[in-house]
Amino acid sequence: MLLPRAGYLCFSLIFIMSLIVGLITNLPVTVISYEVQKIRPDIIIGKATGPWWDAQLDNVSWQQIRQASVSWDLDFTALIKGQVVAQFDFSQASIKGSTALSLPLRQLLNPKNIQLTGTQAQVDIEKITPYAPYPLPKTVGKITIFADQLSLNLAPLKTISSTIPMIALETPISFSTSDIVVLDQLSMGTYSGAVTNTNNPMGYKITLESESGDLNIKGYSLLTNNAIKSQYLVKPSATVNPQLTKLLDIMGQRLQNGDYSFNTAYSL
């Protein structure tokens, strides 16, 4: 009589555990979405689909982000090992990107250091020129950004004044552009570059050089907590559009050999 009761109890426990696991596994992301919007009314989520571990949020708006889509796919194998590992994809009118995210399970409620791998994003240049430290003419094109490994320290984000660098670059962030067009018709060619950490001063160094076009541009910018400094040399070709030359005369310093120097410094 004892064995049947023990078997019944074992079966009941397995059934209950399976039911709990099934409920957790199939918990719709709409439940999480609803709770997030209760806690943070400033975050607007238009539509949520899928289970919580393989979900998509559409028409997401928060601060400067408008009508964005976010999706993720959680790795259950890593979760068993105490790590949160997920593939994230982000899409918005001017930005598209994807990355793999990793952080210890114990940091889930209070994340500090997040590891990002295989990060790539595409950004419309026209959308970011208003944030330049000085006025720029209308510029159209796309920047594609690549990074094999990023370490994001979220602690500075919780302070009133964030410190730089927040991202530790184990390998540089590289980027390339499509053909860049200014003033609706003037082609400036394509460019590539990289972003690296600097120690003296602490911050980021952004290098840039031309890939093709009538303007041979090479130089760098330094971004620190206190200032942005840039130093670029532009060598126009013999076939450069005269309108581009006029633009260079307005924005740069013409040298005796016909090249142009762009040296700027702005306090933050």
N, C-alpha and C positions, 0 to 999 in steps of 0.2 A: 504493500500500500504506500510505503514511503517513497519508492522509486517513481511511481506514476505522479505523485504530488511534486517531487523534485523536478521531474521532466516537465510537468505543467508550469511550474514556477520559472524554469529556465526558458521555456517557450514564450511565456508572458513577458519576461525581461527582454528577450530578443525582439519580440513584436513591438514592445514599447520603445526600445532604443531605435529600431528601424523606423518607427513612426516619427520619432523626434528628429532623427537625421533627415528623413524625407521632408519633413516640414521646414527644417532649416535650409536644406539644399534648394528647395523649390520656393522659398520665400520670394515673392515678387519684389522687384526694385521699387515699385510704386509705394510700398510701405516705407522704405527708407527715404524716398523722395519726399513723401508727406512729412516725415519727422524732421528732415533737414529744413524744409520751408517753415515749419513751426518754430524751430530754433533760430533760423536766420531768415526773417521775412524779406530781406534785401536780395536773396537769391530766388530767382523766378525760374521754375522748370515747367515748360509747356507740356511735355509728354515723356513718360518713362515706360520702357518696354523691356521684357526679359526677366530672368531670375537675377538675384543680387550679384551673383558671381560672373555673369555673362550678360551685361546690360547695356542699354543705350538711353541717353537723355537727350531730348531734342528741344529746340527753342529755349535754350538756357541763357539767362541774362543776369549779369552781376557786374556792378561798377561800369568799367569801360567796355566790357564784353557784351555783345548783343547778338541774339539769335544764333547761338552756337550749338554744336552737337558734340557730345562726349560719349565715348563707348569704352568698355574695358572687358578683359577676359582674364579671370583669376586662375592661377596655377594651384590646383589642390594639392599636388605632390609637395610643393614647397611649403604650403600651409602646414602640412603634417610635420615638417622639419622646423617649424617655428619662424618661417619667413613669409612675408607677404610679397608675392611676385605677381605682377599683372602687366598685360599689354594694354596701353592706353592709346586712343586715337582721338584727335581734336580737330574740329572743322568749323570755320567761321568765314564770313565773307572775304576777309583779307588775310587770314592765317589758316594754314593747314599743317598738322604735325602728328607725329606718332613717336612713342617711346616705350621701353620696358622699364617698369618701376620696381624697386626692391627696398624693403626695410624690415627690421625685426618685428615680429608679431607683438612683442611687448611695447613697441612704440606706436602702435596703431592709434591709440587714443591721444597720444601726445608726441607726434612725430618730430624728430630733431634732424637727423641726417638721412637723406634719401638718396639712393643710388639710381641713376638713370643710365640705361645702355641703349645703344642703337638709336639715338635720338635724331630725328630729322624733321625739318619744318620748312614751309614755304610762305614767304611774307610779301605782300604788295608794298613796294617802296613808297608809292603815293600815300599810303596810310601812315607811314612813320616819319615822313619828312617834316610834318608840323612839330615834331618833338626835337628837331635839330636845334642846337644852341644859337643858330643864326638863320635868317630867312634864306630859303632856297627856292629857285624857280620850280615850276610844275615839273615833276619828274615821274616817269612811268617805267615800270619794270618789275621784275621779281627777284627776290633773294632766296636761294635755297641753302639751308644750314644743315651741317652734318656734325655729329659728335659720337665717338665710340663709347666714351665713358664720362659721366658727369657725377660729381658729388655735391648735392645741394644742401647747404646748412640753413635750416629754417629758423634758427634762434634769432638772427638779426631782424627777421621780419616782425618779431614780437615787440621790438623796441621802437621808440618814436623816430629815431634816426638810424636807418639801416647802415651797416658798415659794408665796405667793399674790400675784398671780394666775398660774395655769398656763395659763389660756385667755385669749387676747387677743380681745376681742369687737370685730370691725370693725363689726358691727351688733348691737344688743342681742338677748339671748335673751328671747323673749316667752313667756308661759304663760297658760293659762286653766284653770278647774276645772269639773267637773260640780257638781251640788248637793252641798254638804258637809253630812254628818249627824253629829252627836255624840251620844254616849250612847244610840245605837240609834234615837232617835226625833226629835231636835231638829234641824230644818233651819236651817242658817246661810246658805243661799243660794249663789250662784256668784261667782267672783272672777277677776280678771285682773291681770297685772303684767308686770314686765320685770326682767332682770338686766343690769347694766352694770358696766364697770370704773370704779374710782375712783382718783384720784392722791394725794389727801391726806385720809385715809391710803390707802396702797396696798391694794387689795382689791376686793371686789365690793359693789355696792349693789343690794338686792332691794326693789323697790317693789310695793305691793299695794293694790288698791282693789276695792270690791264692785261687782258687776254687777247683781244682783237679790237680794232677800231683805229680812228685817226688820232686819238689822244693816248700817248704813252704816259700813264699815271703810276707813280710809285711813292709810297710813304706810309705813315702810321699815325694813329691817335692813341693817347694815353688817357684813361678814365680812372680817376681816383675819387676819394671822398670829398675832396676840396675843389677839384678843377678838371676840365677837359682841355688837353693840349693836342694840337694836330700839326703835322709837318709833312707836306706833300710837294712833289715836283712833277709838273706836267710838261711833256714835250709834244707839241703839236706836229703832225706830219705835214709834208708839203701840200697834200691834197685835202687838208682839213677844211670844213665848211667855214666861210668867212663869218657867218653868224655865230659860230662857236667861238671864234677868235674874239669877237666883240664881247661875248659873255665872259670869257676869261679876262679880258681887259677890265671889266667891271668888278669881278669878284677876286681876282688874284693880283700878284705883283709881277710885272713883266721884267725879266732879266735881260742883260745886254745880248745874250746869245739867242734870244727869242723864246726861251722857255719861261714857264710861269711858276712862281713860288707861292704856296699857300701855308702860312704859318699863323696859327691862331691859338689863343689861350682864353678860356672863360672860367670864371669862378663859379662854384656851385653853392 
